[in-house]
């Protein structure tokens, strides 16, 4: 058995960042992943992720994402790689929609600068958007795009430069928490650490089955399209923002053309999935459904280019889990993220480092504790 200060299980968005921050802090740290990240088998691939501050989900996330911005920029400087591109972000919907009301509430709670646009202003500023007359928008200039594969690669490289050890292509089979350490059993052997961070996403239930967490794994498809007439200047990142659009019957989001077409996807609405047997085939009716959305809301004729399948691992309230195991204080759980966690990963990794080192995190993590679930558990 090999002994470490901390073992991180799962090296996707959150785990890779925790590994880096722990190694940077001088901890003897091991990271384990059943695949070789960045990979296509979890929830942290697909070329781009939205980052935004006027957070419609809840104002509680705003300080966390502001810290995440700072840490992403720091990692850009350290690595000399582009991890973020600012495009601005537009949240569209009816004035009383969850998306619009929530975005304005977060912006006003935290004093964020934003523009409130009517349908005419939206179309005048961004001509490819075709809003209905009752559509309004909340525009946030600071929003933009993170590049997930580059972010994960960078974090793992920085972690290893600080002495972190990585075991890739090695599946964790079980945990055995003891009073002062945790045994981590894998397909290749057993490792021990004073503390373990579980950031395994869709595989979380398999590692802590005793918690019976009320989680659901959903299959999600993202699509890339060209459009008749070729690339238009109005879809370029300097003229076309990231966006989320809530309509009467759906919510979808997308990105400017970064050179590989327009990326568009429905937010949630995915079918239940098994992470070990995920259907990665995209059916024609799935493509045609999103094509209809593009035609209706952008007035262009989409030409299907490619698709990718990932997973959302969801809590009932769609908020995160960042907490210690209720029975084993030396096991920290940082998953799942309910389809909106990547942007926070740099800050979450820092928080997990502080937790593992018994230092203040600087954030109120009460909304992310497991005791909010009706499971009748008592903390040890």
N, C-alpha and C positions, 0 to 999 in steps of 0.2 A: 504494500500500500504506500502511496505517495501522499505526503501531507502538505496542505496549503493553508493560507489564512482564509481565503475565500475561493469557492468554486462557483462559476457562472454557468448555468445550464441553458443552452439556447443562445446563439450568437447572431440573431437578427438585429432589428433596429435597436431595441432596448439592451439586449445582452452585450452586443458589441460595444456600446457606449459605456456600460457598467464596467466591462473588462478594461477598457482604456482608462477610465477615471480611477479605478482601483490600482492598476499598475502605476499610473502616474503618482498616486499617493503613497507608493512604496510598499504596497501589499504583495505578498506572494500569492499570485492568482492564477487559476487554471480556468480556461474556457472550453466547454465541450459542446459540440453540435453533431447531430446525426448525419448532416450533409456537409458541404463545403461552402460556407457563405462568402459572398452573396449568392443565393441560389433561388430557384423558381418554385420551391416546394412549400413555402409558407405564406407569409403575409407582407413580405418586405421587398418585393420586386415589381417590375413594371415601368422602369425608366424615369418615373416622375411621381412626386407627392406634393400636395398643396400644403403651404404653410400660411397661416393667417392669424391675426390678433383679435379682431372683432368677432369673438367666438360665440356663435349662436347657441351652442349647446349649454353654456353657463358662464357667467363672469368669473367663476372660480378658476377657470383654466387660463385666464389672461396673464397673471403674473408668471405662471409656469412657462407659457410659450414665449414670453418676453425674455426669460432667462435662456430658453432654448435658442432664440435668435443669437444671443451673445455668444453662446458656446459653439454654435455652428460656424459663426464668423471666426472665432478663435481657431477652430480646427482647419478652416480654409487657410488661414495665415500659416499655421504650423506645417501643413502638408503641401502648400502651394498648388492646391487643386480647387476647381470650381465645384462647390457643393450646393450653391443656392443661386438662383436668378430671380431678380425682382421684376414682376410684371404688373403688379397691382392685382386686386381681387374684387370681383363683383358678385354680390349675393342678390339674387333676383326672386321675386315672388309677389304675392298680393300684400298690401300694407299690413294685414293682420296675420300673415303667415308666420309659422314658427321660425323660419330662417331669417326673415326680415326683422321681426320683433326681437328675436334673440340677439341678432348681430348689433342692433342699435342699443339694446340694453347693456351688452358687454362694453361697447364703445363708450357709452355715456357713464357707466359705472367707473371706468378706469381712465376717462379723459382722453380717449383715442380720437384722433382726427379722422373724419370720414365725410363723404358726400352722399346726400340723399337725393336720388334721381327719379324723375318720373319717366314714363315710357318714351316720350319724345326726346328727352335728354339722353337716355340710354342709347337710342338708335342714332342720334346725331353724333355722339362721342364714339360709339362702336357700331358702325353701320351693319355689320354682319349679324348682330343680335336683332331678332324680330319679336319684340315683346308685344303682348296684347295691351290694349289701352289701360287696363287696370294694374299692369305690372309696374312695380317700383324696384329700385336697386339701392343697395348700400355698397359704395365703392371705397375700398381701403387701399391706399397707395402702397403701403409697406408689404402687402402680401406677395407671394410668388411661389417658386417651384424649388423643391429639394430633389436631388438626384440620389435615389435610395441606394443603388448599387455602389456608387462612389462614396457615399456616406459610410456604408458598412465596411468597405475595403479600407477606407482611411482610418476608421476607428480601430480596426484589427491591426493594421500596420503600426499605428501609434502605440497601441497596447503592447505589441511584441517588441517594439523599440525600447519600451520601459521594462521589459523582462517578463511579460505575460507568456504563459505556455498555452498553446492551443492543441486540442485533440479533436480533429475533424474526421467526419465519416465514422463516428463512434456514438452509438445510441446509448443513452442512459436508460437502464431498465428499472431501477428502483432506488429509493433513498432509505437509509436507516439512521434516523436521528438518535444520537446519544446525548447524555447530559452536557458534555463539553465539546462535542464535535459531531460531525455528520459523516456517515459513510455514503459515498456515491458509487453505486454499482453500474457498470457499463458492459457493453458487449465485449470489451477487451480486458476488464479488470475492475479493481476497486480503488477509489481515491478517498482521502479524508480531508476535511477542512473544519476550521472553527465555525464557519458559517457558509451557507449555500444560498445563492440567489437563483430562483427558478423563473426564467423568462422564456418559457417554452411555447407560448402561444397556444395553438390548437391542440398541443400535446399535454397541456397542463393537467388535465383531468387524469391522465395516465400516471402522472408522477405523484399526485397528492389525492388519490381516490378517496381517502378517508374523509376529506372535507365535503364530498358530495356537492361541489359548487354548482349553482344553477346556470351553467354556461351552455351556449349553443354555438356550434360551428356552422357557418354558412358559406356556400360556394359563391364566389363573386367573379364576374367576367368584365374585363376592360377591353376596349376596342380602339383600333386605329383606322382612320379613313383618309383617303385622298378625296378630291372632289372634282367634278366636271369642270374643265377649264384650267386645271392645274393649280399650283399653289398661288394664293392671292396674297398680296402684301398686307391686306387687312387682317390676316390670320397670323402674322408674325408676332413674336413676343413683345416687340416694342409698340404694338398697336392693339393687341388682343390679350386681355387679362385672363388669369385663371378665373373660374366661376363655379358657383353652385346655383342651381335653379330649382325652385320648388313650384310645382304646378298643382292643380287640383288632385291629381291622382298619382304623382310620382315625384321623386327628387333625383336629379342627375347632376353630374359635374364634368368639367373638362379643362383642357389645357390648350394653349396656342400650339401652332405647328413648329416643332423644334427641329424640323428637317426629316421627320419620319411620319408625317401626317398628323391629323387631329386625333387626340386621345379623348374618348368620351366613355362614361360608364354610369350606370344606375348606382345610387347610394343605398345600400342595403337591398332588400327584396330578393336576396339570394336564397337558394334552396338548402335545406339541411345537408350537411356533408360529414363524411368520415375522413379525417386528415390522412389516414394511411391508404385510403381507396378513393381519392378525389377524382371525379370525372373531369378530365382536362380537354375533352372534346367539346367544341362549341357548335351548337346546332344552328341550322339555317334560320330557324324562327327567332333565335336569340339575336342574330345579326339584324334581321329585318325589324325587330322591335326597336332597336336603338337607331337604325336608319330612319325610321319614321319620326323619331324625336328630332334628329338633325334636320330633316327636311322642313319640319314644322317650325322650328325655332330659329333656324339660321338661313333658311331659304336657299340652300345649296343641295346639289345632288351628290350624295356620298358614294364613294367607291371603296368597298371593303378592302382593307390591306392585311390586317392580322388581328389576332386576339390573344389574350393571356388569361389564365385562370388563377385566382388566389383565394385566400380565405379571410373572412372576418370571424373572430372569436368574440362572442357578445355576452355581456352581462345583461340581466333583465332591465336595468336602468340606463344602459349604454355608457356608464361611467367606468373608469379604470379600476383595477385592483393594484394597490401598492401598500403592502401590509406584511406583518410577520405572521407566520403560521400560528393559529390560536393555541396549538398544543406544544409546539416546538419553537421556542424563541430564536433558535439559531437557523431557522429556515425563513427566508424572505421571498415573498411572491410578488412578481411584477408583471402581471399579465392577467387577463387579456386587455386589449385596447379598443375593442368594439368598433373597429374600422376607422378610427380617427387618431391613432396614437403616434404615427411615425414622426410628425413634426415636433413632438415633445421629447423624442428619445434622448437627445443630448442632455437635456435637463433631468430627465428621469434617471439616466445613468449616473449623474452627479448625486442625485438624491439617494440612490441605492448605495453609493459609495459611503455617503455620510451615515446612512443607517447601519451598514456593516461595520463601520468604525465607531459606532455609538456617539456620533456627533450630531448637532442640530441640523436639520435639513433646510431650515429657512422657509418652509411652506407648511400650510395647514393641509394635512393629508387625510383629515377626517372623512371627506367625501369618498375616499378610495379604500376604506377599511372593509374587511369582510363581514364584520358584525352587522352591517346594514342588511344582509340577507337573512331571511327567516329560517335559520338552520338550528337554532337552539344550542349554539356552541358556547362554551365558557373558556375564557383564556386561562392558560396555565399560569 
